[in-house]
Amino acid sequence: MSNNPVQFANREFYHLIQRGIDDRNIFIDESDYYRGIFSFYEFNNADPVIIRERRLERARQKVSREDPSGTLAELEKIEAARRDLLINIHCFTVMPNHFHLLVEQLKDNGISTFMNKIGGYAYYFNQKHHRKGRLFQDNFKAVHIEGEEQLKTTFVYIHANPASLIEPGWKEKGIKDVDKVMEFLENYKWSSFGDYIGKRHFPSLTSRDFLTEIMGGPDGCHKFVRDWLLYKNSFLI
């Protein structure tokens, strides 16, 4: 997973894509999705990390919990301060056979180190699903983001990706019902889109302030995705 031709630089943005070997599914049930996303959070640390099952269960329980007093948010800030981050994760989407990340490297070799650590998910997956061998393709794909327009387009592309789960082939054939697809994307739990538009899915995982400002706030984030789907549709239908 580490032999990537892209030379990563600190404080630069990259779109990362990792697929299962032979495009096999790498997230099969809800527990796999939770474990994968929790791995993104835990392995984003320069220090050695061992995922504890009890800690994973606590994190799973607090995902959708509301905390009007703000206590949870403060605890999350304290917890984040204890980690020595390798990267900032700005966006993510997890799909059955692959995942997307929009990240900013913070430390030398931060992206490569992080993606190597994510290989620990494969050990969990193989143990749970009684399989052996590699889970991921040899190399993850990385695209260097050059400029604000590409950054916005990548934000939209990552968050629109799950549309294929309810409208297969939409990129080639168009979308029959944009409103239905937008509702699906808004509520798709395994993506940072919900957090950007005001829903609390996995708020501790992503650094959202920078992109939220660029996109024009939560309403702007929503509008960019919807407008992009409508634009793509206008050329296909």
C-alpha contacts under 8 A as a table, 3 or more apart, distances in Angstrom:
res1	aa1	res2	aa2	distance
1	M	4	N	7.37
1	M	112	S	7.92
1	M	115	M	6.85
1	M	116	N	6.16
1	M	119	G	7.97
1	M	136	F	7.83
1	M	137	Q	7.34
1	M	138	D	5.04
1	M	139	N	4.45
1	M	140	F	6.00
2	S	112	S	5.55
2	S	113	T	7.83
2	S	115	M	7.21
2	S	116	N	6.35
2	S	139	N	6.51
2	S	140	F	7.80
3	N	138	D	7.97
3	N	139	N	6.20
4	N	7	Q	7.86
4	N	139	N	6.07
4	N	140	F	6.99
4	N	141	K	7.46
4	N	142	A	7.65
6	V	142	A	6.71
6	V	143	V	7.72
6	V	144	H	7.83
8	F	12	E	7.60
8	F	105	Q	7.42
8	F	109	N	7.11
8	F	111	I	7.35
9	A	12	E	5.73
9	A	105	Q	6.68
9	A	108	D	7.26
10	N	104	E	7.33
10	N	105	Q	4.85
10	N	106	L	5.25
10	N	107	K	6.07
10	N	108	D	6.46
11	R	104	E	5.70
11	R	105	Q	5.39
11	R	106	L	5.84
12	E	104	E	5.43
12	E	105	Q	6.08
12	E	144	H	7.66
12	E	145	I	7.49
13	F	102	L	7.00
13	F	103	V	5.58
13	F	104	E	4.41
13	F	105	Q	6.85
13	F	144	H	6.23
13	F	145	I	5.36
13	F	146	E	7.93
14	Y	102	L	5.76
14	Y	103	V	5.43
14	Y	104	E	6.35
14	Y	142	A	6.28
14	Y	143	V	5.41
14	Y	144	H	4.62
14	Y	145	I	5.42
15	H	100	H	7.10
15	H	101	L	5.78
15	H	102	L	4.62
15	H	103	V	6.54
15	H	141	K	7.98
15	H	142	A	5.55
15	H	143	V	5.03
15	H	144	H	6.58
15	H	145	I	7.01
15	H	154	T	7.27
16	L	100	H	5.68
16	L	101	L	5.06
16	L	102	L	6.31
16	L	103	V	7.55
16	L	140	F	6.79
16	L	141	K	5.62
16	L	142	A	4.57
16	L	143	V	6.61
17	I	98	H	7.06
17	I	99	F	5.77
17	I	100	H	4.72
17	I	101	L	6.58
17	I	140	F	5.71
17	I	141	K	5.01
17	I	142	A	6.49
18	Q	98	H	5.51
18	Q	99	F	5.60
18	Q	100	H	6.86
18	Q	136	F	7.06
18	Q	137	Q	7.19
18	Q	139	N	7.61
18	Q	140	F	4.69
18	Q	141	K	6.39
19	R	23	D	6.11
19	R	24	R	7.97
19	R	97	N	5.92
19	R	98	H	4.16
19	R	99	F	6.70
19	R	136	F	5.86
19	R	137	Q	5.90
19	R	140	F	7.23
20	G	23	D	4.81
20	G	24	R	5.12
20	G	25	N	6.25
20	G	26	I	5.80
20	G	97	N	5.53
20	G	98	H	6.03
20	G	135	L	5.66
20	G	136	F	4.29
20	G	137	Q	5.61
21	I	24	R	5.83
21	I	134	R	7.07
21	I	135	L	5.62
21	I	136	F	4.75
21	I	137	Q	4.42
21	I	138	D	7.82
22	D	137	Q	7.37
23	D	97	N	5.89
23	D	98	H	7.73
24	R	97	N	5.64
25	N	28	I	6.48
25	N	96	P	5.15
25	N	97	N	3.99
25	N	98	H	7.49
26	I	32	D	7.99
26	I	96	P	6.03
26	I	97	N	5.15
26	I	98	H	6.96
26	I	125	F	7.65
26	I	135	L	7.09
27	F	30	E	7.92
27	F	32	D	5.16
27	F	33	Y	5.80
27	F	36	G	7.85
27	F	95	M	7.30
27	F	96	P	4.93
27	F	97	N	6.59
28	I	32	D	6.20
28	I	33	Y	7.70
28	I	96	P	6.54
29	D	32	D	5.41
29	D	33	Y	6.70
30	E	33	Y	5.18
30	E	34	Y	6.30
31	S	34	Y	5.11
31	S	35	R	6.02
32	D	35	R	5.01
32	D	36	G	6.00
32	D	125	F	7.48
33	Y	36	G	5.11
33	Y	37	I	6.18
33	Y	94	V	7.41
33	Y	190	W	7.02
34	Y	37	I	5.32
34	Y	38	F	5.92
34	Y	60	R	7.00
35	R	38	F	5.06
35	R	39	S	5.98
35	R	56	L	7.50
35	R	121	Y	7.58
36	G	39	S	5.01
36	G	40	F	6.50
36	G	121	Y	6.56
37	I	40	F	5.08
37	I	41	Y	6.63
37	I	94	V	7.94
37	I	190	W	7.83
38	F	41	Y	5.12
38	F	42	E	6.12
38	F	56	L	7.07
38	F	59	A	7.90
39	S	42	E	5.07
39	S	43	F	5.61
39	S	51	I	7.79
39	S	118	I	6.61
39	S	121	Y	6.92
40	F	43	F	5.65
40	F	44	N	6.21
40	F	118	I	7.06
40	F	205	L	7.52
41	Y	44	N	5.58
41	Y	204	S	7.97
41	Y	205	L	5.60
42	E	45	N	6.68
42	E	49	V	6.91
42	E	51	I	7.20
43	F	49	V	6.44
43	F	114	F	6.33
43	F	117	K	6.01
43	F	118	I	6.62
44	N	83	R	7.88
44	N	84	D	7.76
44	N	85	L	5.50
44	N	86	L	5.60
44	N	87	I	6.63
44	N	114	F	5.99
45	N	48	P	7.32
45	N	49	V	7.41
45	N	83	R	5.64
45	N	84	D	4.98
45	N	85	L	4.70
45	N	86	L	5.67
45	N	114	F	7.73
46	A	83	R	7.73
46	A	84	D	5.35
46	A	85	L	6.17
46	A	86	L	5.87
47	D	83	R	7.70
47	D	84	D	6.68
51	I	55	R	7.41
51	I	56	L	7.27
52	R	55	R	5.27
52	R	56	L	6.30
53	E	56	L	4.98
53	E	57	E	6.25
54	R	57	E	5.14
54	R	58	R	6.37
55	R	58	R	5.12
55	R	59	A	6.26
56	L	59	A	5.10
56	L	60	R	6.13
57	E	60	R	5.00
57	E	61	Q	6.23
58	R	61	Q	5.19
58	R	62	K	6.49
59	A	62	K	5.35
59	A	63	V	6.40
60	R	63	V	5.48
61	Q	64	S	7.24
61	Q	65	R	7.34
62	K	65	R	4.99
63	V	200	R	7.20
63	V	201	H	5.83
63	V	202	F	5.96
64	S	200	R	6.21
64	S	201	H	6.10
67	D	70	G	5.70
67	D	71	T	6.75
67	D	72	L	6.14
67	D	73	A	7.96
68	P	71	T	7.94
69	S	72	L	7.88
70	G	73	A	5.31
70	G	74	E	6.46
71	T	74	E	5.18
71	T	75	L	6.29
72	L	75	L	5.09
72	L	76	E	6.17
73	A	76	E	5.07
73	A	77	K	6.33
74	E	77	K	5.11
74	E	78	I	6.36
75	L	78	I	5.13
75	L	79	E	6.12
76	E	79	E	5.04
76	E	80	A	6.05
76	E	204	S	6.62
77	K	80	A	5.12
77	K	81	A	6.22
78	I	81	A	5.18
78	I	82	R	6.73
79	E	82	R	5.40
79	E	83	R	7.17
80	A	83	R	5.48
81	A	84	D	7.66
85	L	88	N	7.23
85	L	106	L	7.18
85	L	107	K	7.95
86	L	105	Q	6.58
86	L	106	L	5.47
86	L	107	K	5.47
86	L	110	G	4.61
86	L	111	I	6.92
86	L	113	T	7.76
86	L	114	F	6.78
87	I	103	V	6.34
87	I	104	E	5.45
87	I	105	Q	4.50
87	I	106	L	4.91
87	I	107	K	7.05
87	I	110	G	6.09
87	I	111	I	6.61
87	I	114	F	7.84
88	N	103	V	5.47
88	N	104	E	5.04
88	N	105	Q	6.54
88	N	106	L	6.95
88	N	206	T	7.17
88	N	207	S	6.25
89	I	92	F	7.45
89	I	101	L	6.91
89	I	102	L	6.13
89	I	103	V	4.56
89	I	104	E	6.65
89	I	205	L	6.96
89	I	206	T	5.03
89	I	207	S	5.96
90	H	101	L	7.54
90	H	102	L	5.47
90	H	103	V	5.57
90	H	104	E	7.51
90	H	206	T	5.05
90	H	207	S	4.97
90	H	208	R	5.79
90	H	211	L	7.49
91	C	100	H	7.96
91	C	101	L	5.67
91	C	102	L	4.94
91	C	103	V	7.16
91	C	155	F	6.91
91	C	158	I	7.45
91	C	159	H	7.97
91	C	191	S	7.69
91	C	192	S	5.64
91	C	193	F	7.72
91	C	206	T	6.39
91	C	207	S	7.98
91	C	208	R	7.86
92	F	99	F	7.34
92	F	100	H	5.39
92	F	101	L	4.44
92	F	102	L	6.33
92	F	158	I	6.81
92	F	159	H	7.53
92	F	191	S	5.53
92	F	192	S	5.52
93	T	99	F	5.70
93	T	100	H	5.19
93	T	101	L	6.75
93	T	158	I	6.21
93	T	159	H	6.46
93	T	161	N	7.53
93	T	162	P	7.73
93	T	190	W	5.98
93	T	191	S	4.21
93	T	192	S	6.59
94	V	98	H	6.42
94	V	99	F	4.38
94	V	100	H	6.46
94	V	190	W	5.48
94	V	191	S	6.26
95	M	98	H	5.25
95	M	99	F	5.61
95	M	162	P	6.88
95	M	190	W	7.67
100	H	158	I	6.37
101	L	158	I	7.70
102	L	154	T	7.68
102	L	155	F	7.53
105	Q	108	D	7.62
105	Q	110	G	5.81
105	Q	111	I	6.09
106	L	110	G	6.42
107	K	110	G	4.85
109	N	112	S	5.39
109	N	113	T	5.98
110	G	113	T	5.18
110	G	114	F	6.02
111	I	114	F	5.10
111	I	115	M	6.11
112	S	115	M	5.22
112	S	116	N	6.09
113	T	116	N	5.16
113	T	117	K	6.25
114	F	117	K	5.10
114	F	118	I	6.30
115	M	118	I	4.98
115	M	119	G	6.81
116	N	119	G	5.36
116	N	120	G	7.89
117	K	120	G	5.71
118	I	121	Y	5.68
118	I	122	A	7.81
119	G	122	A	5.42
119	G	123	Y	7.37
119	G	136	F	7.91
120	G	123	Y	5.35
120	G	124	Y	6.85
121	Y	124	Y	5.17
121	Y	125	F	6.16
122	A	125	F	4.97
122	A	126	N	5.97
122	A	134	R	7.41
122	A	135	L	5.73
122	A	136	F	7.67
123	Y	126	N	5.29
123	Y	127	Q	6.15
124	Y	127	Q	5.27
124	Y	128	K	6.13
125	F	128	K	5.20
125	F	129	H	5.95
126	N	129	H	5.30
126	N	130	H	5.50
126	N	131	R	4.78
126	N	132	K	5.91
126	N	133	G	7.91
126	N	135	L	7.94
127	Q	130	H	5.32
127	Q	131	R	6.77
134	R	137	Q	7.69
137	Q	140	F	6.92
145	I	150	Q	6.08
145	I	151	L	6.09
146	E	150	Q	6.23
146	E	151	L	7.35
147	G	150	Q	5.67
147	G	151	L	6.37
148	E	151	L	4.89
148	E	152	K	6.22
149	E	152	K	5.16
149	E	153	T	6.19
150	Q	153	T	5.00
150	Q	154	T	6.02
151	L	154	T	5.19
151	L	155	F	6.21
152	K	155	F	5.04
152	K	156	V	6.32
152	K	215	M	7.17
153	T	156	V	5.17
153	T	157	Y	6.03
154	T	157	Y	4.97
154	T	158	I	6.00
155	F	158	I	5.52
155	F	159	H	6.38
156	V	159	H	5.27
156	V	160	A	5.94
156	V	224	F	6.76
156	V	225	V	5.25
156	V	228	W	7.37
157	Y	160	A	5.16
157	Y	161	N	6.06
158	I	161	N	5.40
159	H	162	P	7.07
159	H	185	L	7.34
159	H	191	S	6.82
159	H	192	S	7.36
159	H	193	F	5.80
159	H	225	V	7.48
160	A	163	A	5.76
160	A	185	L	6.91
160	A	225	V	6.74
160	A	229	L	7.90
161	N	164	S	6.40
162	P	165	L	5.50
162	P	166	I	7.79
162	P	185	L	6.78
162	P	188	Y	7.72
163	A	166	I	5.80
163	A	167	E	5.98
163	A	168	P	7.65
163	A	170	W	7.67
163	A	181	V	6.11
163	A	184	F	7.51
163	A	185	L	6.83
164	S	167	E	4.82
164	S	168	P	4.49
164	S	169	G	6.43
164	S	170	W	6.40
165	L	168	P	6.06
166	I	181	V	7.48
167	E	170	W	5.60
167	E	175	I	6.79
167	E	181	V	7.96
169	G	172	E	5.53
169	G	173	K	5.97
169	G	174	G	7.57
170	W	173	K	4.92
170	W	174	G	4.44
170	W	175	I	5.36
171	K	174	G	5.77
171	K	175	I	7.97
171	K	232	K	7.61
172	E	236	L	6.98
173	K	236	L	5.96
173	K	237	I	7.12
174	G	232	K	7.25
174	G	233	N	5.02
174	G	236	L	5.25
174	G	237	I	5.94
175	I	178	V	6.09
175	I	181	V	7.95
175	I	229	L	7.93
175	I	233	N	6.23
177	D	180	K	5.38
177	D	181	V	6.43
178	V	181	V	5.05
178	V	182	M	6.06
178	V	226	R	7.68
178	V	229	L	7.18
178	V	230	L	7.21
179	D	182	M	5.12
179	D	183	E	6.22
180	K	183	E	5.19
180	K	184	F	6.30
181	V	184	F	5.01
181	V	185	L	6.21
182	M	185	L	5.04
182	M	186	E	6.06
182	M	226	R	6.80
183	E	186	E	5.13
183	E	187	N	6.38
184	F	187	N	5.34
184	F	188	Y	5.86
185	L	188	Y	5.01
185	L	193	F	7.32
185	L	194	G	7.83
186	E	193	F	6.57
186	E	194	G	5.44
186	E	197	I	7.85
187	N	194	G	6.48
188	Y	191	S	6.29
188	Y	193	F	8.00
188	Y	194	G	7.29
189	K	192	S	7.97
189	K	194	G	7.30
189	K	201	H	6.24
190	W	201	H	7.98
191	S	194	G	6.86
192	S	195	D	5.29
192	S	196	Y	6.44
192	S	201	H	7.40
192	S	202	F	7.11
192	S	203	P	7.97
192	S	206	T	7.36
193	F	196	Y	5.10
193	F	197	I	6.45
194	G	197	I	5.31
194	G	198	G	6.31
194	G	199	K	4.88
194	G	200	R	6.71
194	G	201	H	6.43
195	D	198	G	5.33
195	D	199	K	4.90
195	D	200	R	5.30
195	D	201	H	5.97
195	D	202	F	6.91
195	D	203	P	6.00
196	Y	199	K	7.33
196	Y	208	R	6.98
196	Y	212	T	6.94
196	Y	218	P	5.76
196	Y	221	C	6.81
197	I	218	P	4.42
197	I	219	D	6.70
197	I	221	C	6.67
197	I	222	H	6.49
198	G	218	P	6.64
200	R	203	P	5.88
202	F	205	L	5.82
202	F	206	T	7.67
203	P	206	T	6.25
204	S	207	S	8.00
207	S	210	F	7.49
208	R	211	L	5.69
208	R	212	T	5.83
209	D	212	T	5.16
209	D	213	E	6.24
210	F	213	E	5.47
210	F	214	I	6.48
211	L	214	I	4.92
211	L	215	M	5.94
212	T	215	M	5.23
212	T	216	G	6.14
212	T	217	G	4.92
212	T	218	P	6.58
212	T	221	C	6.96
213	E	216	G	5.19
213	E	217	G	5.57
214	I	217	G	7.63
215	M	218	P	7.85
215	M	220	G	5.32
215	M	221	C	5.41
215	M	224	F	7.49
216	G	219	D	6.98
216	G	220	G	4.51
216	G	221	C	6.70
217	G	220	G	5.15
217	G	221	C	6.27
218	P	221	C	5.08
218	P	222	H	6.36
219	D	222	H	5.16
219	D	223	K	6.10
220	G	223	K	4.94
220	G	224	F	6.03
221	C	224	F	5.38
221	C	225	V	6.60
222	H	225	V	5.48
222	H	226	R	6.30
223	K	226	R	5.13
223	K	227	D	5.83
224	F	227	D	5.23
224	F	228	W	6.03
225	V	228	W	5.17
225	V	229	L	6.33
226	R	229	L	5.20
226	R	230	L	6.26
227	D	230	L	5.04
227	D	231	Y	5.99
228	W	231	Y	4.98
228	W	232	K	6.10
229	L	232	K	5.17
229	L	233	N	6.03
230	L	233	N	4.96
230	L	234	S	6.18
231	Y	234	S	5.23
231	Y	235	F	7.11
232	K	235	F	5.76
232	K	236	L	6.82
233	N	236	L	5.16
233	N	237	I	5.98
234	S	237	I	5.98
